[in-house]
């Protein structure tokens, strides 16, 4: 299982280095673009949360669609999803900083489109849950999970990061759009 720890540790090290590289550009960016960049970083943190939450290291032998180094096939999918969010968050953060430097409408539209596509399946899930009515089994599962301090802490961290991401995104898209379309003319 040492390879898994090396993978996660290397990812954390890369993330910290990239954040250090982003810092000067972040300080120079206008507020709207800075908020968009911060929303990408919040998404990356949520990706780490996914990796930590679903990583259930297992020993082999591994079998396709059954058992992987990260756990069952569902755990492997969730851990991969977490790493994808880390990468998407960094791309989003970096592109927002690039967009600020060039005041690019193309970058802004690309960010908005990718953001909408990223959240589209989650929006469908939320609507499906709302349409189907409250699911007592899911509510019970989350209450049980939140009754434990570690579970509560993880749920709270998820909720705060999600609120930060959506707040930064909304504010960032509005302020940067104002700069690009209304203040230029």
Residue frames as qw, qx, qy, qz and C-alpha x, y, z in Angstrom:
[[0.000, 0.883, 0.470, 0.000, 0.00, 0.00, 0.00],
 [0.425, -0.520, 0.075, 0.737, 3.05, 2.27, 0.05],
 [0.272, 0.216, 0.529, 0.774, 2.43, 3.22, -3.58],
 [0.122, -0.785, -0.550, -0.256, -0.91, 4.77, -2.62],
 [0.423, -0.796, -0.156, 0.405, 0.69, 6.88, 0.09],
 [0.437, -0.217, 0.349, 0.800, 3.39, 7.98, -2.34],
 [0.146, 0.506, 0.610, 0.592, 0.72, 8.94, -4.90],
 [0.244, -0.876, -0.410, -0.068, -1.28, 11.03, -2.43],
 [0.508, -0.656, 0.019, 0.558, 1.84, 12.59, -0.90],
 [0.403, 0.014, 0.444, 0.800, 3.22, 13.50, -4.33],
 [0.025, 0.687, 0.560, 0.462, -0.12, 15.04, -5.27],
 [0.371, -0.867, -0.263, 0.202, -0.17, 17.14, -2.09],
 [0.512, -0.438, 0.214, 0.707, 3.39, 18.31, -2.79],
 [0.281, 0.300, 0.545, 0.731, 2.53, 19.22, -6.38],
 [0.137, -0.821, -0.514, -0.207, -0.59, 21.07, -5.19],
 [0.437, -0.787, -0.110, 0.421, 1.38, 23.13, -2.67],
 [0.453, -0.196, 0.376, 0.784, 4.00, 24.01, -5.29],
 [0.146, 0.511, 0.590, 0.608, 1.34, 25.08, -7.79],
 [0.252, -0.881, -0.399, 0.034, -0.43, 27.21, -5.17],
 [0.473, -0.606, 0.090, 0.633, 2.90, 28.91, -4.47],
 [0.335, 0.078, 0.521, 0.781, 3.34, 29.59, -8.20],
 [0.012, -0.697, -0.614, -0.371, -0.23, 30.94, -8.48],
 [0.351, -0.688, -0.406, 0.488, 0.17, 33.37, -5.57],
 [0.199, -0.338, 0.145, 0.909, 1.83, 36.33, -7.39],
 [0.089, -0.228, -0.642, -0.727, -0.65, 36.11, -10.29],
 [0.293, -0.624, -0.724, 0.025, -3.50, 35.78, -7.80],
 [0.287, -0.592, -0.275, 0.701, -2.45, 38.99, -6.04],
 [0.072, -0.214, 0.342, 0.912, -2.31, 40.91, -9.36],
 [0.030, -0.388, -0.820, -0.419, -5.69, 39.66, -10.62],
 [0.338, -0.295, -0.038, -0.893, -8.83, 41.76, -10.46],
 [0.447, -0.149, 0.641, -0.606, -11.37, 40.77, -7.81],
 [0.845, 0.216, 0.041, -0.488, -13.79, 38.87, -10.09],
 [0.725, 0.428, -0.539, -0.001, -11.02, 36.77, -11.61],
 [0.021, 0.409, -0.774, 0.483, -9.50, 36.24, -8.17],
 [0.665, -0.056, 0.458, -0.588, -12.83, 34.87, -6.95],
 [0.881, 0.326, -0.201, -0.279, -13.04, 32.53, -9.95],
 [0.468, 0.476, -0.707, 0.233, -9.52, 31.31, -9.24],
 [0.261, -0.292, 0.712, -0.582, -10.38, 30.77, -5.57],
 [0.833, 0.074, 0.172, -0.520, -13.46, 28.77, -6.60],
 [0.788, 0.390, -0.474, -0.047, -11.19, 26.43, -8.56],
 [0.186, 0.411, -0.767, 0.457, -8.93, 25.99, -5.56],
 [0.581, -0.147, 0.490, -0.633, -11.98, 25.20, -3.40],
 [0.898, 0.238, -0.153, -0.336, -12.92, 22.54, -5.96],
 [0.554, 0.441, -0.675, 0.209, -9.43, 21.04, -5.65],
 [0.194, -0.313, 0.712, -0.597, -9.78, 20.87, -1.87],
 [0.801, 0.042, 0.235, -0.549, -13.12, 19.09, -2.34],
 [0.795, 0.381, -0.460, -0.108, -11.29, 16.64, -4.61],
 [0.217, 0.390, -0.787, 0.425, -8.82, 15.86, -1.83],
 [0.537, -0.145, 0.504, -0.661, -11.76, 15.36, 0.48],
 [0.889, 0.212, -0.123, -0.387, -13.17, 12.78, -1.96],
 [0.601, 0.419, -0.664, 0.151, -9.85, 10.95, -2.14],
 [0.042, -0.308, 0.750, -0.584, -9.55, 10.82, 1.66],
 [0.654, -0.040, 0.321, -0.684, -13.20, 9.90, 2.19],
 [0.910, 0.230, -0.019, -0.344, -13.39, 7.01, -0.28],
 [0.429, 0.558, -0.706, 0.077, -9.88, 5.60, -0.27],
 [0.855, -0.340, 0.303, -0.247, -10.08, 2.11, 1.22],
 [0.203, 0.618, -0.745, -0.150, -6.66, 0.54, 0.49],
 [0.949, -0.038, 0.218, -0.224, -6.80, -3.14, -0.33],
 [0.313, -0.455, 0.781, 0.293, -4.28, -5.83, -1.07],
 [0.516, 0.301, -0.584, -0.549, -4.50, -7.83, -4.30],
 [0.334, 0.100, 0.643, 0.682, -5.22, -9.82, -6.23],
 [0.273, 0.424, 0.085, -0.860, -7.06, -7.11, -8.13],
 [0.336, 0.362, 0.836, 0.240, -9.95, -7.85, -10.46],
 [0.053, -0.136, -0.333, -0.932, -11.49, -5.56, -13.08],
 [0.474, -0.411, -0.325, -0.708, -14.86, -4.15, -11.94],
 [0.764, -0.463, -0.448, -0.005, -14.41, -5.72, -8.49],
 [0.659, -0.676, -0.033, 0.328, -11.27, -4.87, -6.55],
 [0.473, 0.745, -0.114, 0.457, -8.67, -2.12, -7.05],
 [0.513, 0.086, -0.470, 0.713, -5.83, -0.71, -4.94],
 [0.160, -0.276, 0.171, -0.932, -8.27, 1.99, -3.73],
 [0.461, 0.082, 0.670, -0.576, -10.97, -0.51, -2.68],
 [0.548, 0.434, 0.713, -0.041, -14.04, -1.79, -4.47],
 [0.369, 0.391, 0.500, 0.679, -14.86, -0.59, -7.97],
 [0.112, -0.899, -0.364, -0.217, -17.06, 2.15, -6.48],
 [0.510, -0.762, 0.055, 0.396, -14.26, 3.32, -4.20],
 [0.559, -0.069, 0.427, 0.707, -11.84, 3.33, -7.13],
 [0.197, 0.678, 0.486, 0.515, -14.30, 5.39, -9.15],
 [0.290, -0.931, -0.223, -0.005, -14.77, 7.89, -6.30],
 [0.582, -0.563, 0.204, 0.550, -11.02, 8.23, -5.70],
 [0.461, 0.210, 0.495, 0.706, -10.44, 8.77, -9.43],
 [0.004, -0.839, -0.440, -0.320, -13.26, 11.32, -9.38],
 [0.454, -0.838, -0.067, 0.294, -11.52, 13.11, -6.51],
 [0.544, -0.282, 0.367, 0.700, -8.26, 13.31, -8.45],
 [0.288, 0.522, 0.545, 0.590, -10.18, 14.59, -11.48],
 [0.181, -0.930, -0.309, -0.078, -11.67, 17.37, -9.33],
 [0.537, -0.627, 0.143, 0.546, -8.20, 18.28, -8.08],
 [0.455, 0.041, 0.503, 0.733, -7.02, 18.60, -11.69],
 [0.101, 0.716, 0.537, 0.434, -10.13, 20.45, -12.90],
 [0.340, -0.890, -0.226, 0.202, -9.90, 22.85, -9.97],
 [0.496, -0.485, 0.268, 0.669, -6.31, 23.70, -10.85],
 [0.334, 0.307, 0.576, 0.680, -7.07, 24.16, -14.52],
 [0.082, -0.847, -0.486, -0.202, -10.00, 26.39, -13.57],
 [0.430, -0.811, -0.060, 0.392, -7.90, 28.44, -11.13],
 [0.490, -0.267, 0.399, 0.727, -5.03, 28.85, -13.57],
 [0.241, 0.482, 0.600, 0.591, -7.26, 29.74, -16.51],
 [0.170, -0.910, -0.378, 0.016, -9.04, 32.36, -14.40],
 [0.432, -0.693, 0.136, 0.561, -5.70, 33.99, -13.61],
 [0.399, 0.038, 0.570, 0.718, -4.75, 33.89, -17.29],
 [0.088, 0.718, 0.604, 0.334, -8.13, 35.40, -18.16],
 [0.279, -0.886, -0.199, 0.311, -7.53, 38.25, -15.74],
 [0.448, -0.432, 0.335, 0.708, -4.20, 39.07, -17.31],
 [0.188, 0.095, 0.635, 0.743, -5.59, 39.21, -20.86],
 [0.388, 0.332, 0.309, -0.803, -9.15, 40.36, -19.97],
 [0.140, 0.105, -0.832, -0.526, -10.35, 37.65, -22.33],
 [0.696, 0.053, 0.113, -0.707, -14.00, 37.04, -23.09],
 [0.741, 0.223, -0.604, -0.193, -13.04, 33.71, -24.67],
 [0.279, 0.162, -0.829, 0.456, -11.48, 32.58, -21.40],
 [0.379, -0.031, 0.458, -0.803, -14.53, 33.76, -19.44],
 [0.790, 0.143, -0.173, -0.570, -16.95, 31.87, -21.73],
 [0.626, 0.238, -0.741, 0.054, -14.70, 28.78, -21.57],
 [0.030, 0.139, -0.763, 0.631, -14.70, 28.92, -17.77],
 [0.568, 0.052, 0.275, -0.774, -18.48, 29.34, -17.59],
 [0.791, 0.210, -0.405, -0.409, -19.13, 26.56, -20.10],
 [0.507, 0.203, -0.807, 0.225, -16.78, 24.11, -18.37],
 [0.169, -0.105, 0.645, -0.738, -18.29, 25.03, -14.98],
 [0.703, 0.097, 0.066, -0.702, -21.82, 24.39, -16.25],
 [0.765, 0.223, -0.573, -0.191, -20.82, 21.06, -17.84],
 [0.257, 0.238, -0.816, 0.459, -19.02, 20.02, -14.64],
 [0.269, 0.026, 0.620, -0.736, -22.10, 20.69, -12.50],
 [0.586, 0.057, -0.392, -0.707, -24.74, 19.48, -15.00],
 [0.587, -0.105, -0.799, -0.075, -24.87, 15.84, -13.78],
 [0.190, -0.150, -0.694, 0.678, -25.04, 17.02, -10.18],
 [0.351, 0.093, 0.064, -0.930, -27.93, 19.33, -11.04],
 [0.634, -0.030, -0.606, -0.479, -29.76, 16.41, -12.65],
 [0.455, -0.122, -0.827, 0.307, -29.19, 14.34, -9.49],
 [0.039, 0.135, 0.474, -0.869, -30.51, 17.13, -7.25],
 [0.510, 0.067, -0.187, -0.837, -33.58, 17.58, -9.42],
 [0.616, -0.051, -0.751, -0.231, -34.22, 13.83, -9.49],
 [0.297, -0.155, -0.774, 0.538, -33.97, 13.61, -5.70],
 [0.211, 0.149, 0.264, -0.929, -36.27, 16.62, -5.29],
 [0.564, 0.042, -0.440, -0.698, -38.77, 15.24, -7.80],
 [0.583, -0.088, -0.807, -0.032, -38.84, 11.80, -6.13],
 [0.601, -0.714, -0.102, -0.346, -39.42, 13.30, -2.71],
 [0.257, -0.710, 0.595, -0.276, -37.46, 12.91, 0.49],
 [0.798, 0.129, -0.588, 0.007, -35.63, 9.64, 0.82],
 [0.660, -0.694, 0.144, -0.250, -35.71, 8.66, 4.50],
 [0.952, -0.090, 0.023, 0.293, -32.95, 6.09, 4.04],
 [0.538, 0.507, -0.090, 0.667, -30.51, 8.74, 2.75],
 [0.263, -0.778, 0.122, -0.557, -31.44, 11.15, 5.52],
 [0.869, -0.485, 0.075, -0.056, -30.88, 8.40, 8.08],
 [0.866, 0.163, -0.045, 0.470, -27.48, 7.54, 6.56],
 [0.286, 0.627, -0.138, 0.711, -26.28, 11.15, 6.77],
 [0.528, -0.722, 0.107, -0.434, -27.60, 11.57, 10.32],
 [0.947, -0.289, 0.029, 0.136, -25.81, 8.41, 11.36],
 [0.713, 0.349, -0.066, 0.605, -22.62, 9.56, 9.67],
 [0.032, 0.713, -0.112, 0.692, -22.85, 13.02, 11.27],
 [0.733, -0.651, -0.059, -0.189, -23.33, 11.52, 14.76],
 [0.853, -0.170, -0.002, 0.493, -19.64, 10.55, 14.72],
 [0.205, -0.838, 0.093, 0.497, -17.15, 13.43, 15.21],
 [0.347, -0.258, 0.635, 0.640, -15.03, 12.42, 12.21],
 [0.251, 0.496, 0.756, 0.345, -18.11, 12.05, 9.99],
 [0.023, -0.912, -0.353, 0.207, -19.53, 15.36, 11.18],
 [0.289, -0.679, 0.282, 0.613, -16.20, 17.10, 10.54],
 [0.324, -0.001, 0.724, 0.609, -15.98, 15.71, 7.02],
 [0.152, 0.696, 0.676, 0.190, -19.59, 16.64, 6.22],
 [0.134, -0.904, -0.156, 0.375, -19.04, 20.14, 7.62],
 [0.321, -0.473, 0.471, 0.672, -15.83, 20.56, 5.60],
 [0.292, 0.307, 0.767, 0.482, -17.66, 19.38, 2.46],
 [0.051, 0.841, 0.538, -0.014, -20.52, 21.80, 3.05],
 [0.211, -0.837, 0.046, 0.503, -18.22, 24.76, 3.71],
 [0.330, -0.269, 0.610, 0.668, -16.07, 24.05, 0.65],
 [0.236, 0.500, 0.755, 0.353, -19.17, 23.64, -1.52],
 [0.028, -0.917, -0.353, 0.182, -20.60, 26.94, -0.26],
 [0.290, -0.676, 0.290, 0.612, -17.23, 28.65, -0.79],
 [0.358, 0.030, 0.717, 0.598, -16.98, 27.24, -4.31],
 [0.159, 0.684, 0.664, 0.257, -20.48, 28.34, -5.31],
 [0.157, -0.911, -0.195, 0.327, -20.14, 31.73, -3.62],
 [0.331, -0.531, 0.424, 0.655, -16.76, 32.42, -5.22],
 [0.337, 0.231, 0.750, 0.520, -18.04, 31.19, -8.60],
 [0.099, 0.819, 0.561, 0.069, -21.17, 33.32, -8.56],
 [0.196, -0.895, 0.002, 0.401, -19.34, 36.44, -7.40],
 [0.417, -0.380, 0.544, 0.621, -16.45, 35.81, -9.75],
 [0.344, 0.399, 0.713, 0.464, -18.57, 35.28, -12.84],
 [0.042, 0.908, 0.417, -0.019, -20.66, 38.38, -12.13],
 [0.266, -0.851, 0.134, 0.434, -17.73, 40.70, -11.34],
 [0.415, -0.256, 0.614, 0.620, -15.51, 39.50, -14.17],
 [0.315, 0.571, 0.678, 0.340, -18.42, 39.71, -16.65],
 [0.040, -0.949, -0.238, 0.201, -19.06, 43.26, -15.51],
 [0.337, -0.657, 0.380, 0.556, -15.42, 44.08, -16.17],
 [0.410, -0.002, 0.738, 0.536, -15.40, 42.39, -19.59],
 [0.183, 0.554, 0.706, 0.401, -18.71, 43.55, -21.03],
 [0.098, -0.907, -0.407, -0.037, -19.92, 46.65, -19.23],
 [0.376, -0.807, 0.088, 0.447, -16.82, 48.53, -18.11],
 [0.523, -0.074, 0.522, 0.670, -15.02, 48.12, -21.46],
 [0.267, 0.619, 0.591, 0.442, -17.75, 49.77, -23.55]]
